[in-house]
Amino acid sequence: MNNSTALQWIANNYATATANRKLLDTLFPADVAAEAQKFHRQIPGFEATPLRRLSALAAKTGVKEILVKDESLRLGLNAFKVLGGSYAIYKRLQQIHAKGQQLAFDEMRSSNLYADGEPQVFVAATDGNHGIGVAWAARELGYKAIIYVHQLTSGARIEAIARQGARVVVVPGTYDDAVREAGADAEKNGWQVISDTSWEGYEEIPAWVMQGYTTMLAEAQQQMKAMAISKPTHVFVQGGVGALAAATVGYFKQLYYDNPPRFVVTEPEAAACLYSSCRIADGKPHSFPGDLDTIMAGLACGDPSPLAWNILRDYADVFITCPDYVAARGMRVYGAPAGADPRVISGESGAVTLGALLTITEPKYAALRQKIGLDKNAQVLLINTEGDTDPQDYLKIVWDGRFPLPENQERI
Ligand SMILES: Cc1ncc(COP(=O)(O)O)c(C=O)c1O
């Protein structure tokens, strides 16, 4: 595991020079979140997740607000990812069976659409959470799911996918190898890939996955309004292949085109494909080499999604990379809150943005704070993208203190 001491950051100078408004309008049209929300609200038991307000922590950190969209409570699945997989399955079934007209959730059931034949099989590669989401949606609707994971995926994550009734295939190599094998097997067998990452010639479904995530962002926006907070000034968002970050940037950029929040994309230092692509600065996505060994399993991706990258390249403000202790710090602070703040259960990939926010309050990150205007007026939105998706590892970090802060690190 990597555990160097410093967080690295790079300002995205490419951003405003090239911005492609057409792509933004195509991927995130004004009504996209309303359509996604309309679909998700039909799911039995669906509820908005809470937006947590960490006022005592904000005061300690020197910002006005820290708001946390708590996805550990999403549909009982402990992560936000189901929003994307379920919406993409909906859009695909709509395309095949309803000529693009809306299908109600009940009409999507395999018993309605495939009464006389073999139902569609849905396939996905995953670091864990996307696979659970696809498997869950497939099972709810009576379809089969086959989920591909890489060899380092923890037993707890594999079991969580299998509990949703999916067949799990373990692939040698990394997440990116699992993506390739899932694609090849699906092509051979006529299965439908529901991928959160895109590649040449395969963009429609990953676009739907990203659009599905906007339900969460629209909820957050509605919840902020109810708290009389007009908008976030800063959004820190985790990056794996970049689909979540692109959805976040796309949603808020459309809403506040001329005065958007500042977007800070946060990755593990051992899997920093978006940061590296920004650094290379030729406008293209670039793979990050190595074994992607990080505790942030959901963010352990070496290949950016090109579709997502195009949005981030044009509109993200800053990319940062974090050693593993930054995520561990975020998990502990969420778990033992300041003052009367609510407790949030947050896993490694969920907590890294809080860890990053706390870390950059140190004097040595003054230039970064200045670059993004992070000061006492800042209203920071974070997304706790997952709860304790690996419960044993969660306790090793939060109770047993694994991945401690380095000796010389300042405390707030
Ligand atoms: C918990 C969690 N957070 C964030 C992400 C990052 O999402 P993306 O791969 O779209 O960048 C993932 C991806 O699986 C995840 O599982």
The ligand as a Gaussian input file, in Angstrom:
#p B3LYP/6-31G(d) Opt

LIG

0 1
 C      -17.762000       4.122000      -3.412000
 C      -17.320000       4.675000      -4.707000
 N      -17.045000       5.974000      -4.784000
 C      -16.643000       6.533000      -5.938000
 C      -16.489000       5.770000      -7.083000
 C      -15.962000       6.430000      -8.318000
 O      -16.817000       6.411000      -9.386000
 P      -16.250000       6.446000     -10.887000
 O      -15.602000       5.141000     -11.162000
 O      -17.445000       6.731000     -11.685000
 O      -15.251000       7.554000     -10.951000
 C      -16.769000       4.404000      -7.029000
 C      -16.637000       3.557000      -8.210000
 O      -16.861000       2.369000      -8.206000
 C      -17.192000       3.840000      -5.812000
 O      -17.468000       2.537000      -5.706000

